[in-house]
Amino acid sequence: MLESCFNPKTFSPSLPKDVQFILHHLQSHGYEAYIVGGCVRDMILHILESQSNAKSDVKSQNLPSDYDIATSALPSEVIRLFPRTIPTGLKHGTISVMYDNIMYEVSTFRIEGTYSNKRAPDSVSFTLELKQDLQRRDFTMNALAYSPYTGLIDKVGGLRDIINRKIMCVGEAHLRFDEDALRILRALRFAATLGFEIESHTDSALRECAKNLCYISKERIRDELTKLLCGRAAQKIVREYSDVLCVALGGMIRLQGLAVILPQNVESHTLVWALFLAQVCQRQRVEALLESLRFDNKTRRHIVEILKACEIPLRASKDEIARHIIALGGREARREWLSGERILRDMIRLKSVIADEQGLKEFKKNVEQVLDSTLPLSLKELCINGDDLRALGFVEKDIGRILQILLEEIVSEKLKHSREALLVRARELRG
């Protein structure tokens, strides 16, 4: 049992010296100070899973890089105690403390008022009680605190739920999700990334409150779903919570009855989204969906081009493949953010994951042969350029068109790719 591997009384994780200094500095001036939330959760998980035989993504990760600190000190007192601070969330009691050029968020213990906009509290009031601060948090696993001076503090059963790999709301689940609808997607994201189960009452409340996702900004939805889709249990969560995800994406996808495939080894966020949308969204709606989620132009175009490339017949000849690569931007180049080579490689990987189509192996072989050949796959790779055409008397408006004709004739094997042959052909085209 994982429980037998963990003794909360001996929990004494190694903390970065910056964090130790901030905790000690607050403590030495008479204030309580703790690291709280996800960093405590992840350190416990690291211990539990490193001592088990289970293969674990968390085990292979570094310990937390982000440490949130909660204190009984008021924001004004935090500012007084530390020479370099930024009042990043002064309204809610959060001060960013700069130490060794690293920013740490230090928040005063607080109680939150009502949530009229389904996202953030209308008001907060500060408290001296850590317990009251922990009781306002979203999930029990995120409501743990630790200080070298007190050890692990668990007021809501968070340790039990981490050991049992359960996601459970702090307090009444409907209230937690009704306060802040983003917690719905956070629950799904944690289930996908940590491989936890969502506790039954939390599950029911999550589904019932899903309608409130319309109050959440599209950027926040995009960011949570990106993390979810990259999670080790993403495939399971997408299938089990298809109804919630459809609401989150404004009904622009179809998940019901689909066995969506999302492998664990895809690191590219762009490719993960392309994989997901290839299975759940009509191609003509993809761009509108990406735009609604406020994806940047570069990512949006990359995903759309991958999905367009999926329509290339796998029986395409090498010269047809060359034309597709040319149309998509040519070979990969260090200075180019998007290229035909990259798009076709991503398309091949996508197809190999969701449907090992007959002919894919041969298509991949042909793509590699075209890319490895000396065939020019962009105007930049031609052995003549605009300056050469200007020297022949071409006016500016004709240069791009003539170079395109020369490239097409090389791909069609009507013209040898040599400087002499291209200049001769250019003179013929000039007439």
Secondary structure, 3 states (H helix, E strand, C coil): CHHHHCCHHHCCCCCCHHHHHHHHHHHHCCCCEEEECHHHHHHHHHHHHHCCCCCCHHHHCCCCCCCEEEECCCHHHHHHHCCCEEEEEHHHCEEEEEECCEEEEEEECEEECCCCCCCCCCCEEECCCHHHHHCCCCEHHHCEEEECCCEEEECCCHHHHHHCCEECECCCHHHHHHHCCHHHHHHHHHHHHHCCEECHHHHHHHHHCHHHHHHCCHHHHHHHHHHHHCCCCHHHHHHHCHHHHHHHCCCCCCCCCCCCCCCCCCCCHHHHHHHHHHHHCCHHHHHHHHHHCCCCHHHHHHHHHHHHHCCCCCCCCHHHHHHHHHHHCCCCCCCCCCCHHHHHHHHHHHHHHHCCCCCHHHHHHHHHHHHHCCCCCCHHHCCCCHHHHHHCCCCHHHHHHHHHHHHHHHHCCCCCCCHHHHHHHHHHHHC
